[in-house]
């Protein structure tokens, strides 16, 4: 089985990039962060992995899990 590749949304000279963890090349480059987040979420859902959303400073500011979360939320909305 292939290793999990979380999807990162990171700043890019042409806007924002979606990159699989450990990849040197971007999967997709978009002009807006919102567009990149949508793409990253679609990929993460399909692969059962996580998203990591980075700010302009490169630090992770948000994320979501679409796979086997070791600490799932306790509330059942």
VEXDREN-2710 file (C-alpha; in Angstrom, 1 decimal):
% VEXDREN-2710
k/r/px/py/pz
1/UNK/0.0/0.0/0.0
2/UNK/1.3/3.5/-0.9
3/UNK/2.2/5.7/2.1
4/UNK/-0.2/8.4/3.1
5/UNK/0.4/11.8/1.4
6/UNK/-1.3/14.6/3.2
7/UNK/-2.2/17.5/0.9
8/UNK/-0.6/20.8/1.7
9/UNK/-1.8/24.2/0.5
10/UNK/1.3/26.4/0.3
11/UNK/2.2/29.9/-1.0
12/UNK/3.6/29.8/-4.6
13/UNK/5.1/32.6/-6.8
14/UNK/2.0/32.3/-9.0
15/UNK/-0.5/32.2/-6.2
16/UNK/-1.1/29.0/-4.2
17/UNK/0.0/25.4/-4.7
18/UNK/-1.4/22.1/-3.7
19/UNK/1.4/19.7/-2.9
20/UNK/1.5/16.1/-1.7
21/UNK/3.6/15.7/1.4
22/UNK/7.2/15.1/0.4
23/UNK/6.7/16.1/-3.2
24/UNK/9.0/18.6/-4.8
25/UNK/6.5/19.6/-7.5
26/UNK/3.0/21.0/-7.1
27/UNK/0.0/18.9/-8.0
28/UNK/-1.9/22.1/-9.0
29/UNK/-1.2/25.9/-8.8
30/UNK/-4.1/28.3/-8.5
31/UNK/-4.5/32.1/-8.2
32/UNK/-6.4/31.9/-4.9
33/UNK/-5.9/30.0/-1.6
34/UNK/-9.7/29.2/-1.6
35/UNK/-9.4/27.4/-4.9
36/UNK/-6.3/25.5/-3.8
37/UNK/-8.1/24.4/-0.5
38/UNK/-11.0/23.1/-2.5
39/UNK/-8.7/21.0/-4.7
40/UNK/-6.7/19.8/-1.7
41/UNK/-9.9/18.7/0.1
42/UNK/-11.1/16.7/-3.0
43/UNK/-7.7/14.9/-3.2
44/UNK/-7.6/14.2/0.5
45/UNK/-11.2/12.8/0.5
46/UNK/-10.4/10.5/-2.4
47/UNK/-7.2/9.3/-0.7
48/UNK/-8.4/9.3/2.9
49/UNK/-5.7/11.6/4.0
50/UNK/-5.4/15.1/5.7
51/UNK/-5.2/18.6/4.5
52/UNK/-2.7/21.1/5.9
53/UNK/-3.4/24.7/5.1
54/UNK/-0.4/27.1/5.3
55/UNK/-0.5/30.9/5.7
56/UNK/1.6/33.4/3.7
57/UNK/4.3/32.9/6.4
58/UNK/4.5/29.2/5.6
59/UNK/3.2/28.1/9.0
60/UNK/0.3/25.6/9.2
61/UNK/-2.8/27.6/10.2
62/UNK/-5.5/25.0/9.6
63/UNK/-6.2/21.4/8.5
64/UNK/-8.7/18.6/8.3
65/UNK/-8.7/14.9/8.4
66/UNK/-10.5/12.8/5.8
67/UNK/-9.1/9.4/6.7
68/UNK/-8.5/7.3/9.8
69/UNK/-8.3/10.0/12.5
70/UNK/-6.5/8.6/15.6
71/UNK/-8.4/11.2/17.7
72/UNK/-11.9/11.6/16.2
73/UNK/-14.2/14.2/17.6
74/UNK/-16.5/13.1/20.4
75/UNK/-19.5/15.1/19.4
76/UNK/-21.8/13.3/16.8
77/UNK/-23.3/16.2/14.9
END
